[in-house]
Amino acid sequence: MKSPIIATALLASSCATTVSETSVEGNFAVLDQYNFRGVPQNEEGVVQADWTSTFTRESGDSFYTSAWANFDMKDDVGDAVLPGDAGGTASEIDLIAGYSRELDGVGIDTGIIHYAFPGGGSSTSELYVGATWALSIGDLAATIYYDVDIVGGLYGRVDLSRDFEIDEATVLSTSAGVAWSDSDHSEAYYGASESDLADFGASVAVNHTLDEATTVGLQVTYTSILGDDLADAVDDAGIEEDNVFAGITLSWSH
């Protein structure tokens, strides 16, 4: 996974004369559940953090690299996917390299994600490509992920999000989305070899700006497995197919 990150950094460096802005952003969250694509990975509390560096060129397109980590609070993960016994350490680390730009009013985003599991589990990588449209009812985003390593499966998701200003410093953020999974992806992530609707997710967050760089928030998320065979397989594994979880967030950017 080091190669895409290094390649992106070298490409950004080679275009140094045209880079008009470099920005960094960090996020920190404490959640009572880590849920991935509708399936609980840990339901006994986690701490998550990420860091993103973005290099924006004068032409408006951007290259970015990001690192994300999930830390289990306890060894016990409850009825969930992660193996446990990783309390206080990183059970998952994701590395991302990507490129984004706007084309005729449509935001285009593409890149690669590498998923690593220091606490146990097989690492894998996905390519992704997405598009975002600013509509009168909110921002519509569609993203396709394809696993190029172990799974070889396809996962697609459509989300609609909208922000509502409460006051000058406070915003209510809402989002909802639905996803589809092919048979290979479904077998790996849900335990059923079926191409079907995968999961539904909806979230509500209240974010308050403390200063020009720092924001704190409170969020609540609901997820549900939609496909009957996928939901039955998850349930047979002793994992809840419908979940509600919450947490607090802290974001910083410069």
N, C-alpha and C positions, 0 to 999 in steps of 0.2 A: 504493500500500500504506500510505501514511501515514495515510489516513483511518480505518481500523479501529483503529490504535494510538491515535490521538488521541481517537477516540470512546470507547474503553475507559477511557482516562485521565480524560476529562471525566466519564464516568459514575461512575467511582470517586470522583472529587472531589465530585460532586454528592451522593454518599451518605456524605460524610465523617463525619456525625454518627453513622452506624451502623457504620463501619469499626472493628472491634475489634482487628485485627492487620494489620501490614504486614511482609512478610518478603522477603528477597532471597536468591538462590542463584546461585553461579557454578560452572561446571565447566570443566576443562581436560584435554585428552587428547592424547597422542602415540601415533599408530597407524601400523602399517606399510602399511595400506590404508584408503581411504575407500570404503565399499560402501553403495550405496543400493538397497534393494529387490532385493537379490541380485546386482546388477550393479556391478563395480568402476568407480568414478569416477576413482580414482588408486591405483595399486599400488606407488608409489615413496616412500611416507611422507608423512604429513600431521600438522598440528597443528590441533586443533579447540577452540573455546571458545564458551561461551554464558553468558548472564546473564538471570535471570528475576526480575521483581518481582511479588509477589502481594499483593492487597488482599482480606482476608477480612472479611466483615461479621458482625455479631452473630448473624444468622440462620444462619450457617454456610456460605453460598455465597461464591464467590471470583471475582474478576476478575484476570487476569494478562496481562502483556506479556513477550515474550522476544525476544532477538536471538541468533543462532547464526552462526558463521563457520567456514569451512574454509580453511586456509592450506596451499598446496602447499610441500613442502620443497625440491623441485627443479623445473626447467623440464620435465624428462621425467616423464610420468605413466605410462609403460609401456603395456601393452595395456589401455587403459581409455577411458572416455567423455570426460572433460574434455579440452579442447584442448591443455593444456600451455602452456609459456612463461610461467608465472605463479609461478615459484619465489620464495618469500619474500613473496608477496602473497596476498590473499584471492581465491580462485577462485570461492567461493560464499558468499552472505550470505542468511540466512533471517530474516524478521521474522514474529512470531506474536502474535496477540491472541486471548484465549479466556476462557471462563466455565466454572466447574465447581461442582457441588453434589452432595449425597447425597440420593437419593430412595428411600425405603422400603428402605434398606440397599444400594442400588445407586449406585455413583459415576458421575455423568454429566459428560461433558467435551465442549465444543464450541467451535469457533473458526475462524480463518482463518490460513493460512500463505502468505506471499509468498516465492517463490524468485527470487533475483537472481544473475547470473553476471558479475561485473566482468571476468573474464578472457576472456569470449566465451560466447555462448549466449543463447537467448531466455528472458526472465523469464516466470514464470507464477504463478498463485495457486490454492490449493486450499481448499475448505471441508472441515471434518471434524467428525464426531460419534462419540463413543465411550462405552462403558459398561464398568464394572469390577465384578466380583463377588468377594467374599472367600469362598473355598471351603475345605473341610478339606484339600484336596490342594494348595492354593496360590491365587494371585490370577489369575482369568480375565478377560482384557480383549478386547473386540471393538471395532474402529474402522473406519469407512468414510470414505474420502477421495474428494472429487469435484473435478476440475479445472474451474474456472469461467472460464478464460482461453484459453490456446492449445490444450490437449489436449482438453478436454471429456470426459475419461474417468473411469472409476470404479475404485477400488482398495480392497479390503477385507482386513482382517487380523485373525486371532485368535491371542492369545498366552497362554501359561500360565507364571507365574513363581512361584518359591518361594525363600525364604531359609532358611539353616541356620546357627545360631549355633555358631561354633567355640569362642570364649571371649567374655568380656565386651566386648572391643573389636574382635573380628574376626568377619565374617559371610561365608559362602559363598552367593553369589547365582546362581541358575540360571534360565534362561528358554528357551522354545522356541515357535515360532509358524509358521503357514502362512498364505499370502495368495492371493487371487484377483484377477484383472485382467480388465476387459472389453476388447473389441477395440480401442477408441480408445486406452486407456491402454497396452495391449500394443504397439501399433504405435509409439507415441511412446517408450516406455522399453525395449522388448525387440526391436523391429524386425520383429514379426510381428503381423498384424491378426487375432488370435484371442482369443476369450474363454476363459480356461483358468486352471488353478492357476498362480500366478506363481512364488513363491519360498518356500523353507523356510529358517528361521534358528534357530540355537541358540547360546547363549552361557553361559559360566561365568566368574564373577568372584570374586576374593577382595578384600574391602574391609576396611580397618583404620582405626578411628577414632583420630585423634591427640589431639583434644580435642573439646569440645562443638560446635565449629563446623567442624572440618576432618577430611576422610577421604581416604585414598589407596587406590588399588586397582590390581589387575592383572587384565586380562580377555583371554579368548580366544573368538573367534566363528567359527562355520561357517555358510556360506550355500550354497544350491543352487537353480538354476532348475528348477522341477518340470514345467511343461508341455513336451511334446516339441517342438512347433513354436517355442515361445519359446526353449527351450534351443538348438535348431538355429540360430535366427536370431542369437542371441548368439555362438554358436560360429563361425558364418560371418563375423561381424564381427571375428574374431580375438581375442575376449574369453573368458576362462575362465568356464564356467558353474558350477563348484564352487570355492569359495574358503575358505581358513582364514587369519585374520589376528589379530593380538594388539596390545596396547598397555597403557600405564600411564595412570592417571587421578588427578586431584586435584579434590576438591569442597569448597566452602566455603558455609556458610549462616549466616544471622543473622535 
